[in-house]
Amino acid sequence: MTQTQEQAKAVRLDKWLWAARFYKTRAIAKEMINGGKVHYNGQRPKSSKNAEVGALIRLRQGYDDKEVVIKQLSDTRRGAKEAQLLYEETAESVRKREQNAEARRLNILHNPAPDHKPDKKQRRAIIRFKDI
């Protein structure tokens, strides 16, 4: 391959994340990369980093952390079915996401709301505690 053909195949990381439908816009993808929410082969990349086939990407999406391996490169955003062909999520990542989803469903990760409002005596105790 010549130099120009290799450059034509190169896709920026922020553009690939957008094309793979991890983030709704390239600006959000760039913000997540610059904010340290995306790791490329274990390191914090710049948004201009060229994505490579076989690279491991760890990213935060909503409540979940995902680990995906790049299978194909693309710089165009297409349908969800085609976007899922661009990457493969690791088995460990899928397992962790399912565990976290179950824990969220059972309210283990987040403190559940109290069963009732505090009564007058408890409110006074809270006020005394806050004033100290």
Disulfide bonds with the S-S distance in Angstrom:
none
